[in-house]
Amino acid sequence: MKTTIFAAGLLALGTVAAAAQSAPPEMGAPQPTPTCAEALPQIQSLIDQAGAAGLDTTSAAEHVAKAETARGANDENACIQSLVLAQNDVLAKAREATAAQGNAPAAPPAQ
């Protein structure tokens, strides 16, 4: 039950984030991409929450480890790419958990 609630909440948040990224210019300038240093703790927190909810976060944690290595090498692009992969992995696991419970949320609007 805890996994299902977390997964449904995470998917709703992902839908809101996707909609916010595609807002028209009159609604304000798009937010700049966070730096690796800014995004790393946020993604780590997401992974910790997913793990606490019972989702398998092994591959997401591996992506974070790669991001940390890239950050140490001052490779901002590789770091951000690894963090995006980690986030996408958690979102995919949340979708799977929600679908397995028969509570799949509606798909986000097509763009």
N, C-alpha and C positions, 0 to 999 in steps of 0.2 A: 504494500500500500504506500509506504514511504517513497519507494522508487517511482511509483506511478505519479504521485503528487509532484515530486521534484521534476520528473521528466515533463509533465504537462506544463508546469510553470516555466521551465527552461525553454520549451518550444514556443510558448506564448511570448516570452522575452525575445527570442530569436526572430519571431515574426515582426514584433515591434521594431527591433533594431534594423531589420531589412527594410521596413517601410520608411524609417527615419533616414536611411541612406539614400533613398530615392525621392526625397522631398523636392518639390520644384524650387527653383532659385528664389522665387518671391517669398518663400517661407524662411529664408535665411541661408547664410553660407553653410556649406557642408562642413562638418567637423573635420579637422585635420587628423590624419592617421596618427595614433599615439606612437611614441618612440618605444623601442624594445624595453627600455628601463621602466616606462610607464605601464606597458601592457603585461609584462611578465608577472607581477604580483596579482593582477586581476585574473589572468588565465589560470595561475596556480590556485587561486581561491575557488574558481569555477570547478577545477578538477577535484579539489578537496571536498567541495560540496557534493559533487557527483559521486565520488567514492563513498562518502558518508551515507548517501542515499542508496547505495548498493549497486551502482553502475560499475562496469569494468573500465578502469581508467589507465590500464597498462600502456596502451599505445599512445594515449594523450600525454602521459608522463614521459614517454620516450621522446616525443616531439619537444616537450619542454626542456629536456636534457640537451637536445640538439640546439635549441634556442639559446640556452645558457652558454654552450660552447661557442656558438656564433657571436654572442654578445662579448665574450671574453676575447674573441679575435677581432672585435670592432667591425663585424660584418652585419650591419643593421638590416639589410634586406633579407639575409638568410635567417636572422633571428625572427623578424616579423613573419616570414613565410612559415617557419616552424610553429610559431604561436597560432597562426591561422589554422594550420593543420590540426593542432591540439584542440582548438575550439571546435572545429568542424567535427572532429572525432567524438567529442563529448555530446554535441548536438545530435549526431547520428545515433549514438547509443541511447540518448534520451528518446528519440523518435522510435527506435526499435522497442524500447521498454514500454512506451505508451501504446504502440500498436499491438504488442503482445498481450496487453491487458484489455484490448478492445476499446481503448479510449483515444484513438488517434484524433488529434485536432484537425480542423479544416486546414487545407493547404493555404499558404499565403496567396494573396491576389497575384494574378499573372501581370507581368510588366510589359 
